[in-house]
Amino acid sequence: MRRLFPDPADDVTVRECYDVDRPAPDGRPWVALCMVAGLDGSTVVSGTSRGLSNATDASVLLTMRELVDVVLVGAGTVRAEGYGPPRTPGLRIAVVSRSADLDFDQPLWQSGRATLVTTLDAPDVPVPTVRAGHGVIDLAAALSRLDARVVQCEGGGTLNGLLAGADLIDELNFTLSPHITGGHGPRVTVGAPDVMHRMRLAHVLEEDGFLYTRYVRA
Ligand SMILES: NC(=O)c1ccc[n+]([C@@H]2O[C@H](COP(=O)([O-])OP(=O)(O)OC[C@H]3O[C@@H](n4cnc5c(N)ncnc54)[C@H](OP(=O)(O)O)[C@@H]3O)[C@@H](O)[C@H]2O)c1
């Protein structure tokens, strides 16, 4: 993989490019969002992100998992992509859901490494829970109670939209997949109000026509 920006270099590793300092803002963890999209903007092909991704993109996601304390993921993604227990030692998974309609017999929940993040008025559930907000989740309050320094958000678009609306995205690790997909697939954020959060380009890597970009809060 080559680095195009900054400091062009012909042979860099995912680890050296993503293992960087991530200072937690006051009162909550640093939030790094990790997403892949095709050239015409879709983040989903045939129901999941798999068709857009490749081994190096997966390596970015998995390397980041080694650098964070908690993975935050939406219930829609857990259902679509079949999340299991984390393989990274010590990593915890926090699943954002409003309905709390999840199969708590699944290995993810039985592993003891998963927490449900939901609203104060959501139904009772048989797993560890962080509750914040009535009707709509208060993600800033929920994040501050995850006992984490760095959180990787793995989507999907609806959860990302909630984070964008609350100005909680400190970093976006965005892979541009060299495919035109058509269809009506969702964007990186779905349902957020109009916002203009300026991000700064931190790096661009290239391999096999895929661009691996990293943006941080400006
Ligand atoms: N390209 C990529 O990198 C990438 C990454 C991740 C996912 N994806 C794809 O994205 C799709 C899933 O995304 P999604 O947008 O449907 O779902 P999602 O963002 O994964 O999950 C959102 C969940 O949050 C809950 N929610 C929604 N609004 C809420 C609110 N106001 N307050 C509290 N909770 C709320 C809902 O849970 P309940 O339904 O339980 O109420 C909803 O299902 C899948 O197809 C997946 O494959 C793509």
The ligand as a Tripos MOL2 file, in Angstrom:
@<TRIPOS>MOLECULE
LIG
   48    52     1     0     0
SMALL
NO_CHARGES

@<TRIPOS>ATOM
      1 N1        -20.5170    0.6690    4.2140 N.am      1 LIG1
      2 C1        -20.2430    0.5510    5.4850 C.2       1 LIG1
      3 O1        -19.1130    0.8230    5.8970 O.2       1 LIG1
      4 C2        -21.3050    0.0680    6.4410 C.ar      1 LIG1
      5 C3        -21.0040    0.0260    7.8020 C.ar      1 LIG1
      6 C4        -21.9980   -0.3990    8.6810 C.ar      1 LIG1
      7 C5        -23.2330   -0.7680    8.2080 C.ar      1 LIG1
      8 N2        -23.4800   -0.7250    6.8880 N.ar      1 LIG1
      9 C6        -24.8160   -1.1300    6.3980 C.3       1 LIG1
     10 O2        -25.7680   -0.2200    6.9160 O.3       1 LIG1
     11 C7        -27.0190   -0.8930    7.0580 C.3       1 LIG1
     12 C8        -27.5510   -0.6650    8.4580 C.3       1 LIG1
     13 O3        -27.6540    0.7010    8.7110 O.3       1 LIG1
     14 P1        -28.9800    1.3460    9.3170 P.3       1 LIG1
     15 O4        -28.8700    2.8040    9.1100 O.co2     1 LIG1
     16 O5        -30.1650    0.6320    8.7710 O.co2     1 LIG1
     17 O6        -28.9220    0.9600   10.8460 O.3       1 LIG1
     18 P2        -27.8040    1.2220   11.9700 P.3       1 LIG1
     19 O7        -27.3040    2.6080   11.8700 O.co2     1 LIG1
     20 O8        -26.8470    0.1010   11.9540 O.co2     1 LIG1
     21 O9        -28.6680    1.0520   13.2830 O.3       1 LIG1
     22 C9        -29.4660    2.1080   13.7200 C.3       1 LIG1
     23 C10       -30.3390    1.6670   14.8740 C.3       1 LIG1
     24 O10       -30.3870    2.6830   15.8470 O.3       1 LIG1
     25 C11       -31.6500    2.6780   16.4640 C.3       1 LIG1
     26 N3        -32.1810    4.0420   16.3530 N.ar      1 LIG1
     27 C12       -32.6040    4.6640   15.2620 C.ar      1 LIG1
     28 N4        -33.0000    5.9100   15.5540 N.ar      1 LIG1
     29 C13       -32.8360    6.0390   16.8910 C.ar      1 LIG1
     30 C14       -33.0660    7.0770   17.8070 C.ar      1 LIG1
     31 N5        -33.5450    8.2590   17.3880 N.pl3     1 LIG1
     32 N6        -32.7760    6.8670   19.1020 N.ar      1 LIG1
     33 C15       -32.2890    5.6780   19.4840 C.ar      1 LIG1
     34 N7        -32.0280    4.6500   18.6640 N.ar      1 LIG1
     35 C16       -32.3080    4.8480   17.3920 C.ar      1 LIG1
     36 C17       -32.5330    1.6830   15.7410 C.3       1 LIG1
     37 O11       -32.5550    0.5010   16.5350 O.3       1 LIG1
     38 P3        -33.8460   -0.4640   16.5570 P.3       1 LIG1
     39 O12       -34.0970   -0.8050   15.1200 O.co2     1 LIG1
     40 O13       -33.4310   -1.6240   17.3670 O.co2     1 LIG1
     41 O14       -34.9200    0.3510   17.1570 O.co2     1 LIG1
     42 C18       -31.7740    1.4590   14.4450 C.3       1 LIG1
     43 O15       -31.9330    0.1720   13.9440 O.3       1 LIG1
     44 C19       -26.7640   -2.3580    6.7780 C.3       1 LIG1
     45 O16       -27.1670   -2.6390    5.4620 O.3       1 LIG1
     46 C20       -25.2660   -2.4870    6.8940 C.3       1 LIG1
     47 O17       -24.7590   -3.5290    6.1050 O.3       1 LIG1
     48 C21       -22.5640   -0.3060    5.9930 C.ar      1 LIG1
@<TRIPOS>BOND
     1     1     2 1
     2     2     3 2
     3     2     4 1
     4     4     5 ar
     5     4    48 ar
     6     5     6 ar
     7     6     7 ar
     8     7     8 ar
     9     8     9 1
    10     8    48 ar
    11     9    10 1
    12     9    46 1
    13    10    11 1
    14    11    12 1
    15    11    44 1
    16    12    13 1
    17    13    14 1
    18    14    15 2
    19    14    16 1
    20    14    17 1
    21    17    18 1
    22    18    19 2
    23    18    20 1
    24    18    21 1
    25    21    22 1
    26    22    23 1
    27    23    24 1
    28    23    42 1
    29    24    25 1
    30    25    26 1
    31    25    36 1
    32    26    27 ar
    33    26    35 ar
    34    27    28 ar
    35    28    29 ar
    36    29    30 ar
    37    29    35 ar
    38    30    31 1
    39    30    32 ar
    40    32    33 ar
    41    33    34 ar
    42    34    35 ar
    43    36    37 1
    44    36    42 1
    45    37    38 1
    46    38    39 2
    47    38    40 1
    48    38    41 1
    49    42    43 1
    50    44    45 1
    51    44    46 1
    52    46    47 1
@<TRIPOS>SUBSTRUCTURE
     1 LIG1         1 GROUP 0 **** ****
